[in-house]
């Protein structure tokens, strides 16, 4: 137990990766932004992403050839509205645990990045420690932020303190300060900063199952203006798809977080998020076949 964390914990029946690989993908929205800083609004993202996904402007076929729209293994489980207190936040673990208990691979629509902590508690309870491929402008490793240990700036500090994952690889980072560099060193995190990013060195050297955590501000604001924290100099959409598609190990879960519809322009960022849903779901379903 760290930093006053509740002792409640979801205990799933231990599952094997093989069992989940024979399953399907469960899309679930987690409408939570109580741990956001600067501004709120990302709790509305699951609604915006689904609207973009089904607006008829493009097909639901992924570039890998998996037609998500007609695949019986792609199951939309709807949204969960999360209250603002700590117990409701930590109960996100139960919602994701329910997805896993059904034998489904969780594809989670946030919400702010704080939700990745309870998500990884559920993943760990079911599968043990996995690898995490984390796309972001920020490493989200603050010991706490503005006195909140569950801040969206802190989830990976909690995840690593609890030993929930075995490897964390950050891609797109461009905001490291002194404290964050100390946290990177403390936890042994692998960081691919934008200033010296070599895409060819990312994604194909994991030694086991991979969870993808995608913060929309990993992208340059030119591609994704609908985020609360604009950080110029980021990834292009194609860069991201290239890395995801070259992951050789099974992708057993993912989250897509930090889309703020109130800042979007003509649903441009929502359409990018919908594209990520198709491509990540396609990768997950391809890996189960």
C-alpha positions in Angstrom: 0.0 0.0 0.0 1.5 3.4 -1.0 0.6 7.0 -0.3 -2.7 6.3 1.5 -3.9 3.9 -1.2 -7.0 1.9 -0.3 -6.3 -1.8 0.5 -9.2 -2.9 -1.7 -8.0 -4.9 -4.6 -9.7 -6.8 -7.4 -8.6 -10.5 -7.4 -9.2 -12.0 -10.8 -8.9 -15.7 -11.5 -5.4 -16.1 -12.8 -5.5 -16.3 -16.5 -2.9 -17.3 -19.1 -2.0 -15.2 -22.1 -2.9 -18.2 -24.2 -6.5 -18.1 -22.8 -6.8 -14.4 -23.6 -5.3 -14.9 -27.0 -8.2 -17.2 -27.8 -10.6 -14.5 -26.8 -11.8 -11.2 -28.2 -11.5 -7.4 -27.6 -13.8 -5.6 -25.2 -14.0 -1.9 -25.8 -14.9 0.0 -22.6 -15.1 3.7 -21.9 -13.9 5.1 -18.6 -15.4 8.6 -18.1 -13.1 10.0 -15.5 -11.2 13.3 -15.3 -11.2 14.1 -11.6 -7.4 13.7 -11.5 -6.7 16.1 -14.4 -4.7 19.3 -14.0 -5.0 22.6 -15.9 -8.5 21.8 -17.3 -11.2 19.2 -17.3 -13.2 17.7 -20.2 -11.5 14.5 -21.1 -14.3 12.5 -19.4 -16.4 13.3 -22.5 -13.8 11.6 -24.8 -15.4 8.1 -25.1 -18.6 9.6 -26.5 -16.6 11.7 -29.0 -14.5 8.7 -30.1 -17.4 6.4 -30.6 -19.2 9.1 -32.6 -16.1 9.5 -34.9 -15.7 5.7 -35.2 -19.2 5.3 -36.4 -19.8 8.5 -38.4 -19.7 6.8 -41.8 -16.8 8.8 -43.2 -14.5 5.8 -43.3 -14.7 2.1 -43.0 -13.9 0.1 -39.8 -11.2 -2.0 -41.5 -7.8 -1.7 -40.1 -4.6 -1.4 -42.2 -3.7 -5.0 -41.1 -6.9 -6.2 -42.9 -9.0 -6.8 -39.8 -12.5 -5.5 -40.3 -13.3 -4.3 -36.8 -16.9 -3.4 -37.7 -17.8 -6.9 -38.8 -15.5 -8.9 -36.5 -17.5 -11.0 -33.9 -14.6 -10.7 -31.5 -14.9 -6.9 -31.2 -17.4 -6.2 -28.4 -18.5 -2.8 -27.3 -19.2 -2.8 -23.5 -20.3 0.8 -23.3 -19.1 3.4 -20.8 -18.6 3.6 -17.1 -19.1 7.0 -15.4 -16.6 7.3 -12.6 -17.2 9.5 -9.5 -14.7 12.0 -8.2 -13.7 10.3 -5.0 -10.7 8.0 -4.5 -12.8 4.8 -4.0 -14.6 5.4 -7.3 -11.3 6.0 -9.0 -9.7 2.8 -7.6 -12.9 0.9 -8.6 -11.9 1.3 -12.2 -9.8 -1.8 -11.5 -13.0 -3.7 -11.0 -14.5 -2.5 -14.3 -11.4 -3.6 -16.2 -11.2 -6.8 -14.2 -14.8 -7.6 -15.3 -13.6 -7.3 -19.0 -10.8 -9.7 -18.3 -12.9 -12.1 -16.4 -15.1 -12.5 -19.6 -12.0 -13.6 -21.4 -11.8 -10.3 -23.3 -8.7 -8.1 -24.0 -9.5 -4.6 -22.7 -9.3 -1.7 -25.0 -10.1 1.3 -22.8 -11.2 4.8 -23.8 -10.3 7.5 -21.3 -10.6 9.7 -19.5 -7.3 11.1 -18.2 -4.1 9.2 -17.9 -4.6 8.6 -14.2 -6.9 5.7 -15.1 -3.9 3.6 -16.3 -2.9 2.9 -12.7 -6.1 1.0 -11.8 -6.2 -0.5 -15.3 -2.7 -2.0 -14.7 -3.8 -3.3 -11.3 -6.4 -5.3 -13.1 -4.0 -6.5 -15.8 -1.5 -7.5 -13.2 -4.1 -9.4 -11.1 -5.1 -11.4 -14.2 -1.8 -11.8 -16.0 1.1 -10.8 -13.8 3.6 -8.2 -14.9 3.6 -7.3 -18.6 5.5 -4.8 -20.8 4.1 -1.4 -21.4 4.6 0.7 -24.6 3.7 4.2 -23.5 3.2 7.0 -26.1 3.2 10.5 -24.5 4.6 14.0 -24.4 5.0 13.5 -20.7 6.4 10.5 -18.7 3.7 10.8 -16.0 6.2 9.8 -13.4 5.8 12.5 -10.8 6.0 11.2 -7.3 2.9 13.2 -6.8 1.6 16.3 -8.6 0.2 19.3 -6.7 -0.2 17.0 -3.7 -2.3 14.3 -5.5 -0.5 10.9 -5.8 -3.3 9.8 -8.2 -2.8 12.8 -10.6 -2.8 12.1 -14.3 0.9 13.2 -14.1 1.7 10.3 -11.7 0.2 7.0 -12.8 3.5 5.3 -13.8 5.1 6.2 -10.5 2.4 4.3 -8.7 2.5 1.4 -11.3 6.3 1.0 -10.9 6.2 1.3 -7.1 3.7 -1.5 -6.9 5.7 -3.7 -9.3 2.8 -4.1 -11.7 4.8 -4.2 -14.9 8.2 -5.6 -15.9 9.3 -3.0 -18.5 8.2 0.5 -19.4 9.2 2.0 -22.8 8.3 5.7 -23.3 8.0 7.1 -26.8 7.5 10.8 -27.8 8.7 12.4 -24.6 9.6 16.1 -24.7 9.0 17.5 -21.2 11.7 15.9 -18.9 12.6 18.1 -15.9 15.1 17.3 -13.2 12.6 15.5 -11.0 11.3 13.4 -13.9 14.9 12.5 -15.0 15.5 11.3 -11.4 12.4 9.2 -11.5 13.4 7.7 -14.9 16.8 6.7 -13.3 15.1 5.5 -10.1 12.7 3.1 -11.9 15.0 2.1 -14.8 12.5 3.4 -17.4 13.5 3.4 -21.1 12.9 6.8 -22.7 12.8 7.6 -26.4 12.8 11.4 -26.4 11.6 13.2 -29.5 14.8 15.1 -29.9 16.7 11.9 -30.8 13.9 9.5 -31.6 14.9 6.5 -33.9 11.6 4.8 -34.8 13.4 1.8 -36.0 14.6 1.0 -32.5 11.1 0.9 -30.9 8.5 -1.8 -30.7 10.1 -5.0 -31.9 12.2 -6.2 -29.0 9.7 -7.0 -26.2 10.1 -10.4 -24.6 6.4 -11.0 -23.8 2.9 -9.5 -23.9 2.6 -5.8 -24.4 0.0 -3.3 -23.1 -0.2 0.0 -25.1 -0.9 3.2 -23.2 -1.6 6.0 -25.7 -1.8 9.6 -24.6 -3.2 11.8 -27.4 -0.7 14.5 -26.7 2.1 12.2 -27.8 1.1 13.5 -31.2 2.1 16.9 -32.4 -0.8 19.4 -32.0 -0.9 19.7 -35.8 -2.3 16.1 -35.8 -4.2 16.2 -32.5 -5.3 19.7 -31.4 -8.0 18.4 -29.1 -5.9 17.8 -26.0 -5.6 19.8 -22.8 -1.8 20.1 -22.9 -0.4 21.2 -26.2 3.2 20.2 -26.6 4.6 21.1 -30.0 7.3 18.9 -31.6 5.5 15.6 -31.3 4.9 12.4 -33.2 3.0 12.2 -36.5 0.1 9.8 -36.8 2.0 7.6 -39.2 5.0 7.4 -36.8 2.7 5.9 -34.2 1.0 3.4 -36.5 4.5 2.2 -37.7 5.6 1.5 -34.2 2.3 -0.3 -33.2 2.3 -2.4 -36.4 5.8 -3.6 -35.8 5.2 -4.9 -32.3 6.0 -8.7 -32.6 4.6 -9.8 -29.2 0.9 -10.2 -28.4 -0.9 -6.9 -27.5 -3.1 -7.9 -24.6 -4.6 -4.5 -23.8 -4.5 -0.8 -24.4 -5.8 2.5 -23.3 -6.3 5.7 -25.4 -6.5 8.7 -23.1 -6.4 12.5 -22.8 -8.6 13.5 -25.7 -10.4 16.7 -24.8 -13.4 17.2 -27.1 -13.9 20.8 -25.9 -10.6 21.7 -27.6 -11.0 19.7 -30.8 -11.4 21.2 -34.3 -14.0 19.6 -36.5 -13.6 16.3 -34.6 -10.1 16.1 -36.0 -8.5 14.6 -32.9 -11.5 12.3 -32.3 -11.0 10.9 -35.8 -7.3 10.2 -35.0 -8.4 8.5 -31.8 -10.9 6.4 -33.8 -8.1 5.5 -36.2 -6.1 4.3 -33.2 -9.1 2.2 -32.0 -9.3 0.5 -35.3 -5.5 -0.1 -35.6 -4.9 -1.2 -32.0 -8.1 -3.4 -32.1 -7.0 -4.9 -35.4 -3.5 -5.7 -33.9 -5.1 -7.3 -30.8 -7.5 -9.4 -32.9 -4.8 -10.4 -35.3 -2.7 -11.5 -32.4 -5.5 -13.7 -31.1 -6.0 -15.6 -34.4 
